[in-house]
């Protein structure tokens, strides 16, 4: 009884200390960065705290702050060190996992880092961390160039590029992190560093997959690539369709320009299949997608020659209230694997009454996806070209959090068991960091790199400020 009373009292004291420290932090920031700090009910605060999945990132921040220079970020880290308040950094606000870009302390929004500077001479573009990929494409596509960026509208530049990043261009140019030339980084000790393979090779290694474990990135320099018209669009089917067609495409496709992204969907009580077709050129070779265009249960097909921007803007993913997600690494898809995916999707839609929507997304990426890898914290190599199969559940009730995560994990385990039996997965396969579910053991994200990354974080974060924020913590 005495122990219970003591622990309750201790918890109350710690909560009070945190509240006091956070209040002090907001006050100090308001004095140091006037006009850049916002409190609840203001328009800036509402905008800063807005997330794609509203319920999964519903923490009420004590205040928000919008730095506009790396020096501002350095000042913010100084305040965090002084007050030891919790904090988070938010870019596009599309992270799947709750608490990864939200906080009950100080929320740092990168929204003012909006520069986009294209250099056709060096085939690079400098991009502020507050941009969406939509902004970058709108700047570059009319100039005949593009970057290895996200595939759907509304996604921020930062998280995608720091954790991995699968793009419509990945089959030819690798992941997003493989295309970062340099980072402008503010470390937790308030150093402002331009990080490249030559200037800070240890940090350059760590930031390519290490996410927010080494500070706050305020801008990136990316490689650019040519971009003309594409042959692309969305094909839809009733029910969970195109199983054999998908397996055949994944097995036989040898054209790195050809890509298709099948998504099994449950939404509004209806089961359907969306196939996002993308050919990186104005015309696809005869027969490339005939099996999909002629498949049973087809309800619509808007695939045509168009600009990349037009295609990008046709893609819509509903915004969920709360989210549960996980991923299975699969080398290639066989019919038994796809059958297992369909079975688990039907099970989940039948038993999870609280579901807003369910998306199971398969990735028939060309086998050369990691040929452009030059290492990094995320251990992706051409020897093990694991492709992510993503399971996503959107739902409404906070009381369902544990059940939702358990249901998604159970479905993932069932699919992986079949994939292992088919010789297409492994228990120790590295997982895609952007899709991995909350609570995933870091050894499945970083493998043998984990000890080195922990040493690296201690070197650049001696005061352990990064323990006060969310994300995949080393």
KEBALUM-45273 format. One record per residue (C-alpha): residue in three letters; x, y, z. Coordinates in steps of 0.5 Angstrom, whole numbers, plus 500, padded with zeros to 3 digits. Example, Ala and Ser with C-alpha at 12.3 -4.5 7.8 and 13.67 -1.06 7.14 Angstrom:
BEGIN
ALA525491516SER527498514
***
This chain:
BEGIN
UNK500500500UNK506505502UNK509503495UNK503505491UNK502511495UNK509513494UNK509511486UNK503515485UNK506521489UNK512520485UNK509520478UNK505526480UNK511530482UNK514528475UNK508530471UNK508537475UNK516538474UNK515536466UNK509541466UNK513547469UNK519545465UNK515546458UNK512552460UNK518555462UNK521552455UNK515556451UNK516562455UNK524562453UNK522561446UNK517566446UNK523571448UNK528568443UNK524567437UNK518573437UNK513571432UNK515564431UNK512561437UNK504559438UNK499557443UNK493553443UNK487556439UNK491560435UNK491559427UNK499557427UNK498552433UNK492549429UNK496549423UNK503546426UNK499541430UNK495538424UNK497531422UNK494526417UNK492521422UNK489526427UNK487521432UNK494517432UNK498524433UNK493527438UNK497530443UNK496537445UNK503541445UNK504546450UNK506551444UNK509550437UNK515554434UNK517555427UNK524556426UNK526559419UNK534559420UNK538553422UNK540558428UNK533558430UNK534551431UNK540552435UNK537556440UNK531551440UNK536546442UNK539550447UNK532551451UNK531544450UNK537542454UNK536548459UNK529545461UNK529538459UNK522538456UNK519533451UNK519536444UNK518533437UNK519535430UNK514535424UNK515536417UNK509533413UNK505530419UNK504523415UNK508519420UNK504512421UNK506511428UNK503515434UNK508520437UNK513520432UNK512527430UNK507530436UNK509531443UNK505534449UNK511539450UNK514543445UNK513542437UNK518544432UNK515545425UNK519546419UNK514549415UNK518555414UNK524552411UNK521552404UNK527554399UNK528550393UNK534551389UNK535547382UNK542547379UNK541544372UNK549544372UNK550539377UNK544536377UNK542537384UNK536541388UNK537544395UNK530543398UNK528546405UNK525540410UNK519544410UNK517542403UNK512537401UNK514533395UNK508536391UNK512543392UNK518540389UNK515536383UNK511543381UNK518546381UNK522541377UNK517537373UNK516543368UNK524544367UNK524536365UNK527534372UNK525530378UNK527527384UNK527520388UNK521523392UNK514520395UNK509517390UNK502520393UNK501527394UNK501531401UNK508527404UNK513531407UNK520531404UNK524530411UNK521523414UNK521520407UNK528521406UNK531520413UNK528513414UNK528510406UNK524512401UNK520508395UNK519512389UNK516511382UNK523512380UNK526507385UNK527501380UNK532506376UNK535510382UNK534507388UNK531509395UNK530516397UNK536516402UNK541513396UNK539520392UNK541525398UNK548528396UNK548532403UNK544534409UNK544541413UNK544538420UNK543542427UNK546537432UNK543537439UNK549541441UNK547546437UNK552545432UNK550547424UNK553542420UNK553541412UNK554533412UNK556530406UNK560523404UNK567528405UNK565533410UNK562528416UNK562521413UNK560518420UNK554523420UNK552522413UNK552514414UNK547515420UNK543520417UNK541515411UNK536511415UNK537514422UNK532519422UNK531524427UNK537520431UNK542525430UNK539532430UNK534536426UNK535537418UNK533543415UNK535542408UNK537537403UNK541536397UNK538531392UNK540528386UNK536530380UNK534526374UNK530527367UNK523527367UNK518527361UNK511524360UNK509518363UNK504512361UNK500512368UNK494512372UNK489508376UNK486501374UNK480499379UNK477492380UNK471490385UNK473485390UNK480483392UNK482481384UNK488481380UNK492475384UNK495471378UNK496477374UNK500480379UNK504474381UNK506473373UNK508481373UNK512480379UNK516474376UNK517476369UNK518484369UNK525485367UNK523493365UNK526498370UNK521503367UNK515498368UNK511499375UNK505497378UNK502498385UNK496493387UNK493495393UNK487491396UNK482496400UNK476495405UNK473502405UNK466504407UNK464497408UNK466495400UNK472491398UNK476493392UNK483493388UNK486499386UNK492498381UNK497504380UNK500503373UNK506507372UNK511507366UNK517512366UNK516514359UNK510516354UNK508509351UNK509502354UNK511497350UNK506492347UNK503487352UNK506490358UNK499491362UNK495487358UNK493482363UNK491488368UNK487491363UNK483485361UNK482482368UNK476480370UNK472485375UNK475491372UNK471497374UNK475503371UNK481505367UNK484512367UNK491510364UNK494514359UNK500518357UNK500524361UNK505529365UNK508526372UNK504532375UNK497530373UNK498523375UNK501524382UNK495529383UNK490523381UNK492519387UNK488519393UNK489516400UNK483517405UNK485520412UNK484516418UNK483517425UNK488512428UNK493508425UNK496501426UNK501499421UNK506493420UNK511491414UNK513484411UNK519483407UNK518479401UNK523478395UNK518475390UNK511474390UNK508467389UNK501465388UNK501462395UNK503468398UNK498473395UNK493468397UNK495468404UNK495476403UNK488476401UNK486471406UNK488476412UNK485482409UNK478478409UNK479476416UNK481483418UNK475486415UNK471481418UNK473482425UNK475489426UNK468492426UNK472499428UNK475499421UNK475506417UNK479503411UNK484497410UNK490497405UNK494492404UNK500494399UNK504489395UNK511492391UNK513488385UNK519492385UNK525490380UNK530486383UNK535492382UNK532496387UNK538496391UNK544496386UNK544504387UNK545503395UNK552506397UNK550504404UNK548508410UNK544506417UNK539502413UNK542496411UNK539495404UNK544491399UNK543488392UNK544481396UNK538482399UNK533486395UNK527485400UNK521488398UNK516491403UNK509488403UNK505494408UNK499492412UNK495498414UNK489499418UNK485506419UNK480506425UNK476511430UNK476508437UNK482510442UNK480504446UNK482499440UNK489501439UNK492495442UNK487490439UNK488494432UNK496493433UNK495486435UNK491484429UNK495487424UNK501484427UNK498477427UNK496478419UNK503480418UNK506474422UNK501469418UNK503472411UNK511472413UNK510464415UNK507463408UNK513467405UNK518463409UNK515457407UNK515459399UNK523461400UNK521468399UNK522471406UNK526470412UNK525471420UNK531476420UNK529480414UNK531487414UNK524491415UNK522498411UNK523503416UNK517508414UNK512502414UNK515498421UNK510498426UNK510501433UNK514497438UNK518493432UNK525491435UNK531495432UNK535489430UNK530488424UNK531495422UNK538496423UNK541489423UNK549489425UNK549497424UNK545498431UNK551498435UNK555503431UNK549507430UNK548508438UNK556510439UNK555515433UNK548518437UNK552518443UNK558522440UNK553527437UNK548528443UNK552527449UNK546530453UNK541525451UNK536530448UNK534525443UNK531521448UNK526527450UNK523526443UNK519520439UNK521516433UNK525510432UNK530511438UNK537508438
***
